[in-house]
Amino acid sequence: MNAHQQTLDKWFKEKGWEYWSPLSILARLMEETGEFARLVNHLYGDKPKRDDEKEQDLEEELGDILYTLMCFANSKGIDLDKAIQKTFDKVMSRDKDRYTKK
């Protein structure tokens, strides 16, 4: 993720752009998450897609969420590689026996 974060940050700097405020990025993240949820519901849930709705792609929707998370992380100086490693360590320790079949 770090390489992608650096690419994104370089691009922002080349364009002379600033990251949005944390609250604005959070709002954007909720929008993107909503689009992902809607698509998952169309594909696997009970709500069929309307004929007039554009085609969407799960991979693209996940990419939009990751992009937005990278913007948030970059704006706050957070290394996502370190963040996910902390979570892996926590979950792998905490949940190592949690889902063992009895």
Residue frames as a rotation matrix with the C-alpha (Angstrom) as fourth column:
MET 1
0.568 0.823 0.000 0.00
0.823 -0.568 0.000 0.00
0.000 0.000 -1.000 0.00
ASN 2
0.259 -0.524 -0.811 2.88
0.362 -0.726 0.585 2.32
-0.895 -0.445 0.002 0.76
ALA 3
-0.757 -0.557 0.341 3.96
0.494 -0.147 0.857 2.46
-0.428 0.817 0.386 -2.88
HIS 4
-0.146 0.802 0.579 0.41
0.878 -0.164 0.449 3.39
0.455 0.574 -0.681 -3.90
GLN 5
0.650 0.346 -0.677 0.24
0.678 -0.666 0.311 6.02
-0.343 -0.661 -0.667 -1.16
GLN 6
-0.221 -0.833 -0.507 3.47
0.327 -0.553 0.767 7.55
-0.919 0.004 0.394 -2.42
THR 7
-0.738 0.020 0.674 2.25
0.674 -0.037 0.738 7.54
0.040 0.999 0.014 -6.02
LEU 8
0.308 0.942 0.131 -0.98
0.890 -0.334 0.311 9.23
0.337 0.020 -0.941 -4.97
ASP 9
0.537 -0.144 -0.831 0.82
0.520 -0.719 0.461 11.82
-0.664 -0.680 -0.311 -2.88
LYS 10
-0.597 -0.802 0.001 3.26
0.433 -0.320 0.843 12.59
-0.676 0.504 0.538 -5.70
TRP 11
-0.459 0.520 0.721 0.37
0.816 -0.075 0.573 13.06
0.352 0.851 -0.390 -8.11
PHE 12
0.625 0.697 -0.351 -1.42
0.781 -0.560 0.277 15.41
-0.003 -0.448 -0.894 -5.69
LYS 13
0.173 -0.656 -0.735 1.77
0.374 -0.646 0.665 17.46
-0.911 -0.390 0.134 -5.29
GLU 14
-0.756 -0.447 0.478 2.33
0.577 -0.111 0.809 17.63
-0.309 0.888 0.342 -9.06
LYS 15
-0.131 0.828 0.546 -1.22
0.817 -0.222 0.532 18.91
0.561 0.516 -0.647 -9.50
GLY 16
-0.831 -0.214 0.514 -0.85
-0.079 -0.869 -0.488 21.38
0.551 -0.446 0.705 -6.62
TRP 17
0.200 0.975 -0.094 -3.82
-0.146 0.125 0.981 19.79
0.969 -0.183 0.167 -4.87
GLU 18
-0.703 -0.262 0.661 -4.42
-0.690 0.029 -0.723 19.55
0.170 -0.965 -0.202 -1.16
TYR 19
-0.763 0.476 -0.438 -6.25
0.481 0.870 0.108 16.69
0.432 -0.128 -0.893 0.48
TRP 20
0.105 0.885 0.454 -9.76
-0.083 -0.447 0.891 17.42
0.991 -0.131 0.027 1.65
SER 21
-0.257 -0.080 0.963 -10.49
-0.933 -0.240 -0.268 17.84
0.253 -0.967 -0.013 5.32
PRO 22
-0.984 -0.154 0.094 -10.84
-0.177 0.931 -0.319 14.61
-0.038 -0.330 -0.943 7.32
LEU 23
-0.341 0.930 0.141 -14.59
-0.098 0.114 -0.989 15.10
-0.935 -0.351 0.052 7.62
SER 24
0.283 0.415 -0.865 -14.99
-0.877 -0.253 -0.408 15.61
-0.388 0.874 0.293 3.86
ILE 25
-0.571 -0.534 -0.623 -12.89
-0.722 0.688 0.073 12.51
0.389 0.492 -0.779 3.13
LEU 26
-0.884 0.310 0.350 -15.01
-0.028 0.712 -0.702 10.55
-0.466 -0.631 -0.620 5.62
ALA 27
0.092 0.958 -0.271 -18.18
-0.469 -0.198 -0.861 11.70
-0.879 0.206 0.431 3.84
ARG 28
0.072 -0.159 -0.985 -16.67
-0.989 0.113 -0.091 10.56
0.126 0.981 -0.149 0.54
LEU 29
-0.896 -0.441 -0.057 -15.75
-0.421 0.883 -0.208 7.21
0.142 -0.162 -0.976 2.10
MET 30
-0.503 0.792 0.347 -19.34
-0.066 0.365 -0.928 6.73
-0.862 -0.490 -0.131 3.23
GLU 31
0.320 0.581 -0.749 -20.57
-0.809 -0.244 -0.535 7.53
-0.493 0.777 0.392 -0.30
GLU 32
-0.274 -0.529 -0.803 -18.19
-0.869 0.494 -0.028 4.98
0.411 0.690 -0.595 -1.80
THR 33
-0.957 -0.037 0.288 -19.09
-0.198 0.808 -0.555 2.40
-0.212 -0.588 -0.781 0.85
GLY 34
-0.097 0.995 0.011 -22.76
-0.383 -0.027 -0.923 2.97
-0.918 -0.094 0.384 0.05
GLU 35
0.257 0.127 -0.958 -22.11
-0.967 0.032 -0.254 2.32
-0.001 0.991 0.131 -3.64
PHE 36
-0.736 -0.581 -0.347 -20.29
-0.554 0.812 -0.183 -0.89
0.388 0.058 -0.920 -2.72
ALA 37
-0.766 0.502 0.402 -23.14
-0.140 0.479 -0.866 -1.97
-0.627 -0.720 -0.297 -0.42
ARG 38
0.193 0.879 -0.436 -25.72
-0.706 -0.184 -0.684 -1.29
-0.681 0.440 0.585 -3.10
LEU 39
-0.020 -0.287 -0.958 -23.81
-0.924 0.372 -0.092 -3.37
0.383 0.883 -0.273 -5.62
VAL 40
-0.949 -0.313 0.029 -23.35
-0.294 0.848 -0.442 -6.26
0.114 -0.428 -0.897 -3.18
ASN 41
-0.392 0.887 0.244 -27.09
-0.266 0.144 -0.953 -6.13
-0.881 -0.438 0.180 -2.49
HIS 42
0.331 0.502 -0.799 -27.81
-0.901 -0.083 -0.426 -6.22
-0.280 0.861 0.425 -6.23
LEU 43
-0.250 -0.549 -0.798 -25.46
-0.781 0.601 -0.170 -9.13
0.573 0.580 -0.579 -6.81
TYR 44
-0.788 -0.231 -0.570 -26.11
0.083 0.878 -0.472 -11.23
0.609 -0.419 -0.673 -3.70
GLY 45
-0.887 0.461 -0.022 -29.08
-0.082 -0.204 -0.976 -9.74
-0.454 -0.864 0.219 -1.88
ASP 46
-0.298 0.899 0.321 -32.77
0.762 0.427 -0.487 -9.43
-0.575 0.100 -0.812 -2.39
LYS 47
0.353 0.434 -0.829 -32.78
-0.048 -0.876 -0.480 -6.08
-0.934 0.209 -0.288 -4.17
PRO 48
0.249 -0.246 0.937 -32.65
0.905 0.404 -0.134 -6.43
-0.345 0.881 0.323 -7.94
LYS 49
-0.713 -0.563 -0.418 -30.92
0.309 -0.787 0.534 -3.80
-0.630 0.251 0.735 -10.04
ARG 50
0.411 0.828 -0.382 -33.18
-0.023 -0.410 -0.912 -1.47
-0.911 0.383 -0.149 -11.99
ASP 51
0.512 -0.151 0.846 -32.90
0.819 0.382 -0.428 -1.63
-0.258 0.912 0.319 -15.77
ASP 52
0.833 -0.119 0.540 -31.81
0.197 -0.849 -0.491 2.03
0.517 0.515 -0.684 -15.95
GLU 53
0.801 -0.592 0.090 -28.90
-0.308 -0.279 0.910 1.66
-0.514 -0.756 -0.406 -13.47
LYS 54
0.421 -0.738 -0.528 -25.38
-0.816 -0.054 -0.576 1.63
0.396 0.673 -0.625 -14.88
GLU 55
0.719 -0.279 -0.637 -23.22
0.284 0.954 -0.097 -1.46
0.635 -0.111 0.765 -14.64
GLN 56
0.552 -0.582 0.598 -20.86
-0.827 -0.472 0.305 -1.54
0.104 -0.663 -0.742 -11.69
ASP 57
0.334 -0.582 -0.741 -17.89
-0.014 0.783 -0.621 -3.71
0.942 0.218 0.254 -10.82
LEU 58
0.945 0.048 -0.323 -16.97
0.307 0.203 0.930 -5.00
0.111 -0.978 0.177 -7.34
GLU 59
0.106 -0.991 -0.077 -13.26
0.994 0.103 0.040 -4.55
-0.032 -0.081 0.996 -7.99
GLU 60
-0.350 -0.191 0.917 -13.75
0.449 -0.894 -0.015 -0.93
0.822 0.406 0.399 -9.06
GLU 61
0.628 0.653 0.424 -15.95
-0.097 -0.475 0.875 -0.17
0.772 -0.590 -0.235 -6.05
LEU 62
0.775 -0.438 -0.455 -13.35
0.615 0.356 0.703 -1.65
-0.146 -0.825 0.546 -3.69
GLY 63
-0.224 -0.886 0.407 -10.69
0.936 -0.312 -0.163 0.39
0.272 0.345 0.899 -5.49
ASP 64
0.076 0.340 0.938 -12.70
0.113 -0.937 0.330 3.56
0.991 0.081 -0.110 -4.88
ILE 65
0.961 0.272 -0.052 -12.84
0.059 -0.017 0.998 2.74
0.270 -0.962 -0.033 -1.16
LEU 66
0.409 -0.886 -0.220 -9.09
0.886 0.327 0.330 2.05
-0.220 -0.330 0.918 -1.03
TYR 67
-0.241 -0.455 0.857 -8.32
0.687 -0.704 -0.181 5.27
0.686 0.545 0.482 -2.90
THR 68
0.469 0.520 0.714 -10.40
-0.128 -0.760 0.637 7.27
0.874 -0.390 -0.290 -0.44
LEU 69
0.943 -0.188 -0.274 -8.73
0.323 0.321 0.890 5.55
-0.080 -0.928 0.364 2.52
MET 70
0.026 -0.984 0.177 -5.34
0.997 0.012 -0.080 6.40
0.076 0.178 0.981 1.01
CYS 71
-0.038 0.028 0.999 -6.36
0.255 -0.966 0.037 10.04
0.966 0.257 0.030 0.73
PHE 72
0.879 0.390 0.273 -7.34
-0.168 -0.281 0.945 10.03
0.445 -0.877 -0.181 4.40
ALA 73
0.712 -0.659 -0.242 -4.15
0.661 0.511 0.550 8.27
-0.239 -0.552 0.799 5.45
ASN 74
-0.141 -0.799 0.584 -1.95
0.888 -0.363 -0.282 10.59
0.437 0.479 0.761 3.41
SER 75
0.256 0.308 0.916 -3.69
0.031 -0.950 0.311 13.65
0.966 -0.051 -0.253 4.79
LYS 76
0.892 0.126 0.435 -2.90
-0.421 -0.125 0.898 12.48
0.167 -0.984 -0.059 8.34
GLY 77
0.003 -0.999 -0.037 0.56
-0.937 0.010 -0.350 10.97
0.350 0.036 -0.936 7.70
ILE 78
0.332 0.210 0.920 -0.57
-0.623 0.781 0.047 7.39
-0.708 -0.589 0.390 8.33
ASP 79
-0.625 -0.576 -0.527 1.35
-0.780 0.489 0.391 4.51
0.033 0.656 -0.754 6.72
LEU 80
0.414 0.907 -0.073 -1.29
-0.907 0.418 0.053 1.98
0.078 0.044 0.996 5.66
ASP 81
0.104 -0.454 -0.885 1.26
-0.183 0.866 -0.466 -0.85
0.978 0.211 0.007 5.53
LYS 82
-0.895 -0.433 0.102 1.95
-0.144 0.065 -0.987 -0.29
0.421 -0.899 -0.121 9.23
ALA 83
-0.360 0.845 0.396 -1.75
-0.925 -0.268 -0.269 0.08
-0.121 -0.463 0.878 9.98
ILE 84
0.542 0.604 -0.585 -2.71
-0.691 0.716 0.099 -3.22
0.479 0.351 0.805 8.34
GLN 85
-0.266 -0.702 -0.661 0.24
-0.028 0.691 -0.722 -5.03
0.964 -0.174 -0.203 9.94
LYS 86
-0.852 0.017 0.523 -0.91
-0.513 -0.226 -0.828 -3.86
0.104 -0.974 0.201 13.39
THR 87
0.127 0.985 0.117 -4.37
-0.984 0.140 -0.107 -5.19
-0.122 -0.102 0.987 12.64
PHE 88
0.356 -0.075 -0.932 -3.04
-0.393 0.892 -0.222 -8.52
0.848 0.445 0.288 11.31
ASP 89
-0.690 -0.703 -0.171 -0.93
-0.101 0.327 -0.940 -8.94
0.717 -0.631 -0.297 14.45
LYS 90
-0.638 0.520 0.567 -3.88
-0.754 -0.275 -0.596 -8.12
-0.154 -0.808 0.568 16.70
VAL 91
0.382 0.891 -0.244 -6.37
-0.923 0.380 -0.057 -10.38
0.042 0.247 0.968 14.93
MET 92
0.217 -0.352 -0.910 -4.00
-0.317 0.856 -0.407 -13.30
0.923 0.377 0.074 14.48
SER 93
-0.866 -0.499 0.017 -3.17
-0.144 0.218 -0.965 -13.24
0.478 -0.838 -0.261 18.16
ARG 94
-0.594 0.695 0.406 -6.65
-0.745 -0.284 -0.603 -12.55
-0.304 -0.660 0.687 19.49
ASP 95
0.391 0.904 -0.175 -8.55
-0.877 0.308 -0.368 -14.86
-0.279 0.298 0.913 17.18
LYS 96
-0.521 -0.717 -0.463 -6.07
-0.834 0.543 0.098 -17.73
0.181 0.437 -0.881 16.73
ASP 97
-0.982 0.187 -0.006 -8.45
0.183 0.951 -0.248 -20.21
-0.041 -0.245 -0.969 18.36
ARG 98
-0.620 0.768 -0.158 -11.70
-0.542 -0.566 -0.621 -18.35
-0.567 -0.300 0.767 17.91
TYR 99
0.233 0.760 -0.607 -13.14
-0.965 0.103 -0.241 -20.20
-0.120 0.642 0.757 14.92
THR 100
-0.824 -0.557 -0.105 -11.74
-0.562 0.827 0.020 -23.66
0.076 0.075 -0.994 15.63
LYS 101
0.052 0.857 -0.512 -14.26
-0.561 0.449 0.695 -26.37
0.826 0.251 0.504 14.90
LYS 102
-0.212 -0.024 0.977 -15.41
-0.957 0.208 -0.203 -28.23
-0.198 -0.978 -0.067 18.00
